[in-house]
Amino acid sequence: MRPHIICHMGTSIDGRLHPSRFTKPAAGIPADVLRSHYERIHDEFDADGWIIGRVTMNEMAKGSQRHIANAPKLSREPHLGHRDGRKLAIGIDPSGRVHFGKDNVGGDHAVAVLGEQVSDAHLAELREDGASYLFAGAQGDDLASAMAQLAALFGARTLLLEGGGGINGAFLKHRLIDEFSTLIHPAVDGVAGSQGIVDYHGPEGDRPGAGQSLRLTHCETLEGGMVWLRHAVERAPG
């Protein structure tokens, strides 16, 4: 068993990811109203935690690497810090490059999803921080195993997948997304090559969404002209 995973993202009308590149709201539409929708809906889902990739987690955690002298040899088994009833802040970090410096991100308990090749020093640092960690196989890419562990170890039933585009693409490829919650800003980016909300990195010709279909379950126009779409992910016919 694994948690129900909702990919919850904001985008411009051309599917781009970074609000700093979006055109400004039209006259009379406050930017803070548009920004507020994302966190409000995030909170309304009342999920057990949220998942992001290494780059985004590095930006949010803001920790610094510490030198751990004579780090002990540690088995590649999950380590659970003290969650204390908090939601989970889950970072997919195969190479062990995210430094927390504490046991939480924004008040939610930090959980690192690692590859087994990470150093003992990094594991020791995470333990000192009070963070939890688990392993997604040798290379850190066995996402299905990681999600099953989050359910078994933490009792996670629902998790929000909140990007960036690369990790969203990996989850799509592994058929781990059950639903998309997409907030479409009344804005455009317009530059070719700018990262999209799903930005799979794989072999040329690969189709990460193959075998899957989307069914619209909700469409709502929010204050300021933002459109909220929800799609269930189903097995494709045939």
N, C-alpha and C positions, 0 to 999 in steps of 0.2 A: 504494500500500500504506500501511496505517496500523497502529499497534499494536493488540493485543488489549486491550480496556479492561474492567476489572472494577470495578464500583461497590461499594466495600467500606464498609459503614456499620453503626453501632450505633443501635438504636432501642428505645423503650418498646413495650409491646404494642399501643398505639394509634398507632404509627408516628411518634412525635415524635422530635425530633433532639437536644434539649439535656439532658444528664444532670443538670444542676443543678436541673431541674424534676421529675425522676423521684422516685417514692416510694422510701423507704429499703428496703434489703434486709431480708428476713425474719430473725428471730432465728437466730443461728448461721451466717449466710452473710456472710463478710467482703466488704466493698465492694471491697477491693483485688483479690480473686480475680476478681470480675466485670470490673473495669477491665482486668486483665491480658490477658484473652482477645483484645481487639481488636488490641493491638500484637503479640502472639504470632502471630496468624494473618496480620497484615500482613507480618511478617517471613518467615513460611513461604511466602508467595506468591513471594518473591524477585523482585519486579518490578523493572523498570529505573528506576522513579520513581513519583511520585504527583502528583495534580492536585487543586488546590482553587481556590475562587473568591477574588475580591478581598478580601472582608470577612475571611474566615478567614486568608488570607495576611497581611493587615495585622496581625492579632492575633499571628501567629507570627513574622513577620519583625522587628517592633519597631524598624525603622529610622526615621530622621528625614529630612525633606526638607532638601537642601542647596542653597544658591544657587550656580549655576554661571555665572560671569561670561563673557560673550562665547562662549556655547556655539556650536560650529561647526555649519554646516548638514550634516546627515547624510542619506544615502539611506535609504529605507525597505527595507533589506535585512537579513536575519538577521545577528546578531553573536554569535560564539561565544567565551565566556570559556574559561578553563582548567578543564575538567571533572575532569581527573586521576583518571579511573576511578570517580568518585563516582556515586551514584544521583542522579536529577533531582528537584528540588523545583519543580514547575511551578505558577505562579499565572496564572489567567485574569484579566487586568487591562486591559480595552479602553481605559480613559481614562488609564492611566499614573499611578495614585494610590498604588501600593505602593512603599515605600522600604525597601531592604534594609540598606544600610550595610555590607554585606560580600558575599562571593560565595556564601554558603550559608545554608540554613535547617536547623538541627538537624544540620549536618554534610553535608547533601545539596546538590548544586550548584543554585543559584538560576537559574531560567529564567522570564522574563516573556513572556506571550503578550499582545501589544498590538494596538491599532488604529493605523492609519497616521496618524491625526490627533494623536497624542501629540506633545509639544513636543520640540525638539532638546535642551533643557536636561535633560529627563528621560532621554533616551537617553544623554547625556553622563554623567549621574549613575550610570546602570546600568553603563556602561563603567568608570567610576572604581571602582565596587564590585567589579568583576571578574565580574559576573553576565552571563549570556547572555540574548538576547532574540530574538524572531521576531514576525512580523506575521500576524494573522488577518483580512486584508482591511481596507478603509477604516475600518469601524466596530468591528473587533475581534470580529466575531460569526461569521466563517467558521471554525467549529471543525473542520470536516473538513479544510480546508487546513492548519490548525495541527497537527493530529494527523499528517498525512502528512509535514509538515516535521520533526516530532520523530522519526519513523522514519528519514527520509532523512539528517538532520543528525547525530543522536545514536545512530542504530542501535537506537532503542527498540522492543522487541518486545511487551512487556507493561507496562501502566501501571495504577495503582490510582486510580480516581476517588473522592475522599473528601470531597465536598461543600464547602459547604452545599447546602441543598435547591434553591436557585435554579440553581446551575450544574449540579447533577445533572439537573434538569428540562430545561435547555437541551441537554445531551448526549442525553437520551432523545428529545427532539423531533427532533434531527438524526440519530437512529438510530446513535449512536456507542457505545452500551453493548452489550457482548457477553455480559456476565454480571453478576448481582447476587450479592454475598456479604453476607448480612444477619445481624447478631447481635442477637437479641431479648432485651433485659433482662427479668428478672422484675419489672417495674415499670410504672407507668402515669403519664402526665402529666395528661391529663384536661381541659385547658383548650382551648376552641374557638379556632381561629386560630393556635395555636402551630405553629411551622414543622415540616414533615415532612421525611423524608429525601429525597423527591422533591417539589419545590414549584415547579412550572413557572409562569412569569409570561408570559402570552400573552393573545390575544384571547379574549373570552368565548365559550364553546362549542368552543374548540380542544381537541383530544385529542392530547397529545404522544406517547402510546403507541400511536396508531392504526397498524395494520398489523404490530404486533409481538405475539408471544406468549411466555410464560415456561414453561419446562419444569424441574421440580424435579429436580436432580441429586444433592443431598446434604441430609440432615437429621440433626443430631447434637445431643444434649443434653450440654452442658458442665458442669463443676463449678459448683455454686451455682445451677443451674436455668436458665442462659442457653441459648437454642436457636440453633444456627447453621444457616442455610439457604443453599443455593446454587441459583441458577436460571440456566439458559442462556436467552439471548434469541434467539428464532427469528422468522422471517417468519411472520406469521399465515396460517392456511389460507385459501384462497380469495382 
